[in-house]
Amino acid sequence: MRVVLLSTYDLGRQPFGLASPAAWLAETGCDVRANDLAVEPLDEAAVRAAELVAIHLPMHTATRLASRVIPRLRALNPGARLVCYGLYAQPNEAYLRSLGVDHVLGGEYEEDLARLALGERPDTAAGLPRLAYRVPDRRGLPPLDRYARLVDTLGRERLVAYTETTRGCKHVCRHCPVVPVYQGRFRAVPREIVLADIRQQVAAGASHVTFGDPDFWNGPTHALSIVRALHAEHPGVTYDATIKIEHLLRHAEHVPELVRTGGLFVTSAAESLDDTVLARLDKGHTRADFERAFELCREAGLVMQPTFIAFHPWMTREHYLEFLGFLEQHDLVDALPPIQLALRLLVPAGSKLLGHLEVDAFDRERLVHPWRHADPEVDELHEMVHMLVQERSAAGASRREIFEAVWQTASGRSRVPGTQWMDRAPVPYLTEPWYC
C-alpha cells in the first residue's frame, strides 16, 4: 500500500509523529512517503497515488493548519482513506469527520495505522494499548538542518535531535491537552529504543537532544538511566527536557545529575504566580513551590525556562504588571520567548476546564471554546500585547526591547528612569519559540 504521512507543524522539530509510524508501516511492506509541510511543499503526486493519507495532529496550531489542508487532499485524491491521529485528533473527531476524514486515532496510534494499511479495522476496544515500540524511521524526513537549532551560551547554533522516553502523563492538569486522551496514564519507551533513535540523529549531525515527554520525570528512574547512558556514549551531546515543578522538588537530589549528564535547561509549566489560579488549573504546585524549584535549578547550574499563561479569565491588569515585574526581578526577560508575554488560555474540545469557567459554544474555525474576560479592558490589553509582540519580533527587536514595549503598553509609563538592565550570562535556547 502507498501511504503518505503528513505533518503541518511540530514546534520546529523533525516530526517524531511521522518517524515512529513510518517504522511500523515499513514493516507491513508499505511504500511510505513522509511529508513535513512546515519545511517543504505538499507532495501532490504522492497524495494522488496514495491509498492512505494520515495527518499527525499533536497540537492546536497543527490541527488548525490541517483543517485547511484536508479539503485539498480530498480534491487531489477523493478515493484515498484519510486518517487523523494524535493528541488533538480524538477530541476534535466530530469536526474532522465533517471535513471528510475517515478514521480518527488518539494516543498510541502506530499499531492502528499499521492495521489500516493492512486493510483491517483499528482496535478501538483496546482503549490506550501498550505497544511494542519500534525505533523511529527518519530516512524519509527532511534533514535536521531544516529545523530549529539550539543556540548555546557561546552563541553557536547546533543541530537538535528530538525523541520521547515516555508518552502521556500521570497528572491531570485541567488545561493540558494530554489529559483528555491519556486520562492520567503514561507509557515508557524502552531505553534501547530511545538510545537507538538518538544514535541515528547524532550520526546525522545532532549535538543536542530535546526530550519531548509531557513530563520527563513521570518515571524518573527510567529517565535518569537514559541520560546516564546518553552521556556515556555521547559525552559532548547536551539535552533539554520538560519537568513539572513538583517533580523537581520531589526529586531535588537528582537535579545536579541532570547538569552532570549534559542537561542545559528544563522547561517547566509555572503557568501563574497566583495560587488561586494554580488551584483552578489543578497544577499541583504553588507560587512558593515554583520559586523554590527555580532557585534549586539556579543553584545547580541548570537553566529553568518557565512557561506561563499570561492571559486568563481570573487575571487583572495589576496581576499582569506583577507578572512582568517578577520576570524582571528574577532576571527572566532574556530567558523567555516574547510570545510568552501574550499567551492566552486555550480551551480546546474535550478540555477538563469545561465546567470550571464560562465559555462560548465551540468555534469550529478557531477550534476552541472562546471566552471573554469580565473586564473588556483586559481583552483589549491582550490584543495590543499580542500584536505588539508579533510586530516587534518580525522586525527583529530584542527580547528586552519587546519586554519594555509591553511594559509601557500595560502600565502606560516607561520603566523607572535610571534603572539599568543587569548584565547576565547568556542562556541556551531553541530558535523555535515554545508555542502550542
ABEGO torsion letter per residue (X at the ends): XBBBBBBABAGGBBBAAAAAAAAAAAAAGBBBBBBBAAABBBBAAAAAABABBBBBBABAAAAAAAAAAAAAAAAABAABBBBBBEAAAAAAAAAAAAAGBABBBBBGAAAAAAAAAAGBBBBAAAEBBBBBBBBBBAAABBBAAABBBBBBAAGBBBBBBBBBABBEBABABAABAAAAAAGGBBBBBBAAAAAAAAAAAAAAGBABBBBABABAAABAAAAAAAAAAAAAABAABBBBBBBBAAAAAAAAAAAAAAAAAGBABBBBBAGBABAAAAAAAGAGBBAAAAAAAAAAAAAAGBBBBBBBBABBAABBAAAAAAAAAAAAAAGAAAABBAAAAABBBBBBBGBAABGABBBBBBBAAAGBBBBBBABAAAAAAAAAAAAAAAAAAAAGBBAAAAAAAAAAAAAGBBBBBGBBBBBBBBBBBBABBBBX
